[in-house]
Amino acid sequence: MYRRFLGLNELEDSFHVVRPMCIYVAAMIVAGLGMAVRGGQIVSIVCGGVIVFVAGVMIFQIHWAVSHFARRSQIVRHAAARAEEHYVNVLRRITMIVESRDRYTEGHSQRVGMLAEQIARRLHLPPRQCELMNLAGQLHDIGLLAVSENVLRKRAGFGAGDFRAIQKHSEISYELLEPLESLAEILPAIRYHHERLNGTGYPEGLREEKIPLEARILAVADAYDAMTHDRPQRGAMTPLQAMEELRRCAPSGYDSRCVEALAHEVHMLKLKEIMSARQVPAAV
């Protein structure tokens, strides 16, 4: 993937053409010099000089062609990168617009992106990977566009068919984003963010370390935001309740490291102090 993005495959193809030409030119130079040195006659010297001159012109033309090809390849790569960036921005806006139509999901992906980036930074992942986790959070649910609004807004009575329809969204998100090489690093996070460490998740029922770390981070961020906001089927939990639920579900469901990283980010200890203070009865 990286070789194609950098244009190395195309350059190698050009070298397969240039290499035999260079060998031919070198042979011409050797022949020309041999004629000039051994012939001793003016005709031989002139012919040898012409051959060397022609060889020099060919070298110049080959150099120009390779340089021109490299510049064109760079222009194409930059244009492709800009096109991908534009496409990603369009997808982000589509996600925001769709979510804004429902008060239960408005802003969900943006918040998940920020939480995922915070968890990644707390786990000391490289800066670029942390930024990509933010983008993964913003795009992780784009596959829900293929799920009926009637299913998403149901307050109760989910059937087996409804669950199957919802479970497909992570695969659909993956398929929508797979053609974009710039997102290759975060595709596993988007595809597997509903996997659980005990193998009860979807789409493949992966377990423990077989689930990419990025997917485990996204799973915690996604679950926390869902818990702390109203849904058609239930009311929102407090941040403290949500963190305690995540801890209860770790490590069987969620990665304990990711949960504790999030606990630091949402100031878990401070939340406990506040809640404890509220529970102290007032003095008579």
SULRAWO-V248582 format. One record per residue. SS is DSSP state (hx for helix, st for strand, lp for the rest). PHI is phi as a letter, one per 30 degrees, with the letter a starting at -180 (NA if undefined). PSI is psi in radians with two decimals (none if undefined). Layout:
SS_PHI_PSI / SS_PHI_PSI
This chain:
lp_NA_-0.84 / hx_d_-0.60 / hx_d_-0.72 / hx_d_-0.71 / hx_d_-0.66 / hx_d_-0.12 / lp_i_0.25 / hx_d_-0.61 / hx_d_-0.74 / hx_d_-0.71 / hx_d_-0.68 / hx_d_-0.68 / hx_d_-0.71 / hx_d_-0.63 / hx_d_-0.54 / hx_d_-0.53 / hx_d_-0.72 / hx_d_-0.62 / hx_e_-0.92 / hx_d_-0.56 / hx_d_-0.71 / hx_d_-0.70 / hx_d_-0.70 / hx_d_-0.76 / hx_d_-0.75 / hx_d_-0.69 / hx_d_-0.67 / hx_d_-0.74 / hx_d_-0.81 / hx_d_-0.78 / hx_d_-0.75 / hx_d_-0.78 / hx_d_-0.64 / hx_d_-0.73 / hx_d_-0.71 / hx_d_-0.66 / hx_d_-0.77 / hx_d_-0.51 / hx_d_-0.77 / lp_i_-0.25 / lp_c_2.72 / hx_d_-0.70 / hx_d_-0.77 / hx_d_-0.71 / hx_d_-0.77 / hx_d_-0.78 / hx_d_-0.75 / hx_d_-0.73 / hx_d_-0.69 / hx_d_-0.74 / hx_d_-0.77 / hx_d_-0.71 / hx_d_-0.82 / hx_d_-0.70 / hx_d_-0.71 / hx_d_-0.73 / hx_d_-0.72 / hx_d_-0.68 / hx_d_-0.77 / hx_d_-0.76 / hx_d_-0.70 / hx_d_-0.78 / hx_d_-0.75 / hx_d_-0.73 / hx_d_-0.76 / hx_d_-0.75 / hx_d_-0.73 / hx_d_-0.74 / hx_d_-0.74 / hx_d_-0.73 / hx_d_-0.74 / hx_d_-0.69 / hx_d_-0.71 / hx_d_-0.72 / hx_d_-0.75 / hx_d_-0.73 / hx_d_-0.75 / hx_d_-0.72 / hx_d_-0.71 / hx_d_-0.69 / hx_d_-0.73 / hx_d_-0.68 / hx_d_-0.73 / hx_d_-0.74 / hx_d_-0.73 / hx_d_-0.74 / hx_d_-0.75 / hx_d_-0.76 / hx_d_-0.67 / hx_d_-0.77 / hx_d_-0.67 / hx_d_-0.73 / hx_d_-0.68 / hx_d_-0.78 / hx_d_-0.77 / hx_d_-0.74 / hx_d_-0.77 / hx_d_-0.77 / hx_d_-0.58 / hx_d_-0.27 / lp_d_-0.22 / lp_b_2.11 / lp_d_-0.37 / lp_d_-0.48 / lp_c_-0.06 / lp_e_2.18 / lp_i_0.01 / hx_e_-0.90 / hx_d_-0.66 / hx_d_-0.78 / hx_d_-0.71 / hx_d_-0.70 / hx_d_-0.79 / hx_d_-0.74 / hx_d_-0.75 / hx_d_-0.71 / hx_d_-0.71 / hx_d_-0.74 / hx_d_-0.78 / hx_d_-0.70 / hx_d_-0.67 / hx_d_-0.54 / lp_d_0.07 / lp_i_0.65 / lp_d_2.76 / lp_e_2.58 / hx_e_-0.76 / hx_d_-0.68 / hx_d_-0.63 / hx_d_-0.74 / hx_d_-0.68 / hx_d_-0.54 / hx_d_-0.60 / hx_d_-0.78 / hx_d_-0.67 / hx_e_-0.72 / hx_d_-0.65 / hx_d_-0.47 / hx_c_-0.02 / lp_d_-0.47 / lp_c_0.31 / hx_d_-0.40 / hx_d_-0.26 / hx_d_-0.23 / hx_e_-0.43 / hx_d_-0.03 / lp_c_2.38 / lp_e_2.41 / hx_d_-0.57 / hx_d_-0.64 / hx_d_-0.80 / hx_d_-0.53 / lp_c_0.13 / lp_d_2.37 / lp_d_-0.44 / lp_a_3.05 / lp_i_0.63 / lp_d_2.23 / lp_c_3.03 / hx_d_-0.65 / hx_d_-0.63 / hx_d_-0.79 / hx_d_-0.72 / hx_d_-0.68 / hx_d_-0.75 / hx_d_-0.67 / hx_d_-0.37 / lp_d_-0.24 / hx_d_-0.57 / hx_d_-0.64 / hx_d_-0.68 / hx_d_-0.72 / hx_e_-0.79 / hx_d_-0.80 / hx_d_-0.61 / hx_d_-0.62 / hx_c_-0.25 / lp_e_-0.66 / lp_d_-0.26 / lp_d_1.89 / hx_d_-0.52 / hx_d_-0.31 / hx_c_0.14 / lp_e_-0.62 / lp_d_-0.44 / lp_c_-0.03 / hx_e_-0.71 / hx_d_-0.63 / hx_d_-0.76 / hx_d_-0.68 / hx_d_-0.62 / hx_c_0.31 / lp_d_-0.11 / lp_c_0.18 / lp_d_2.67 / lp_b_2.61 / lp_d_-0.45 / st_d_0.10 / lp_i_0.17 / lp_c_0.03 / lp_d_-2.92 / lp_b_2.78 / lp_c_-0.21 / lp_c_-0.03 / lp_i_0.64 / lp_d_2.74 / st_b_2.54 / hx_h_-2.17 / hx_d_-0.19 / hx_d_-0.30 / lp_d_2.16 / lp_e_2.52 / hx_e_-0.69 / hx_d_-0.65 / hx_d_-0.64 / hx_d_-0.67 / hx_d_-0.84 / hx_d_-0.62 / hx_d_-0.76 / hx_d_-0.79 / hx_d_-0.75 / hx_d_-0.79 / hx_d_-0.75 / hx_d_-0.78 / hx_d_-0.67 / hx_d_-0.70 / hx_d_-0.61 / lp_c_0.19 / lp_b_2.62 / lp_e_2.55 / st_b_2.79 / lp_e_-0.52 / lp_d_-0.24 / st_a_2.91 / lp_d_2.97 / lp_d_2.56 / lp_d_2.81 / lp_d_2.78 / hx_e_-0.68 / hx_d_-0.78 / hx_d_-0.72 / hx_d_-0.73 / hx_d_-0.69 / hx_d_-0.62 / hx_d_-0.70 / hx_d_-0.72 / hx_d_-0.66 / hx_d_-0.60 / lp_d_0.01 / st_c_2.52 / lp_c_0.16 / lp_d_-0.62 / lp_c_-0.87 / st_c_2.67 / lp_d_2.12 / hx_d_-0.63 / hx_d_-0.73 / hx_d_-0.68 / hx_d_-0.78 / hx_d_-0.57 / hx_d_-0.73 / hx_d_-0.65 / hx_e_-0.70 / hx_d_-0.69 / hx_d_-0.56 / lp_c_0.21 / lp_h_1.01 / hx_e_-0.79 / hx_d_-0.71 / hx_d_-0.68 / hx_d_-0.72 / hx_d_-0.72 / hx_d_-0.75 / hx_d_-0.79 / hx_d_-0.65 / hx_d_-0.71 / hx_d_-0.63 / hx_d_-0.46 / hx_d_-0.17 / lp_d_2.16 / lp_d_2.51 / lp_d_2.54 / lp_d_2.43 / lp_d_none
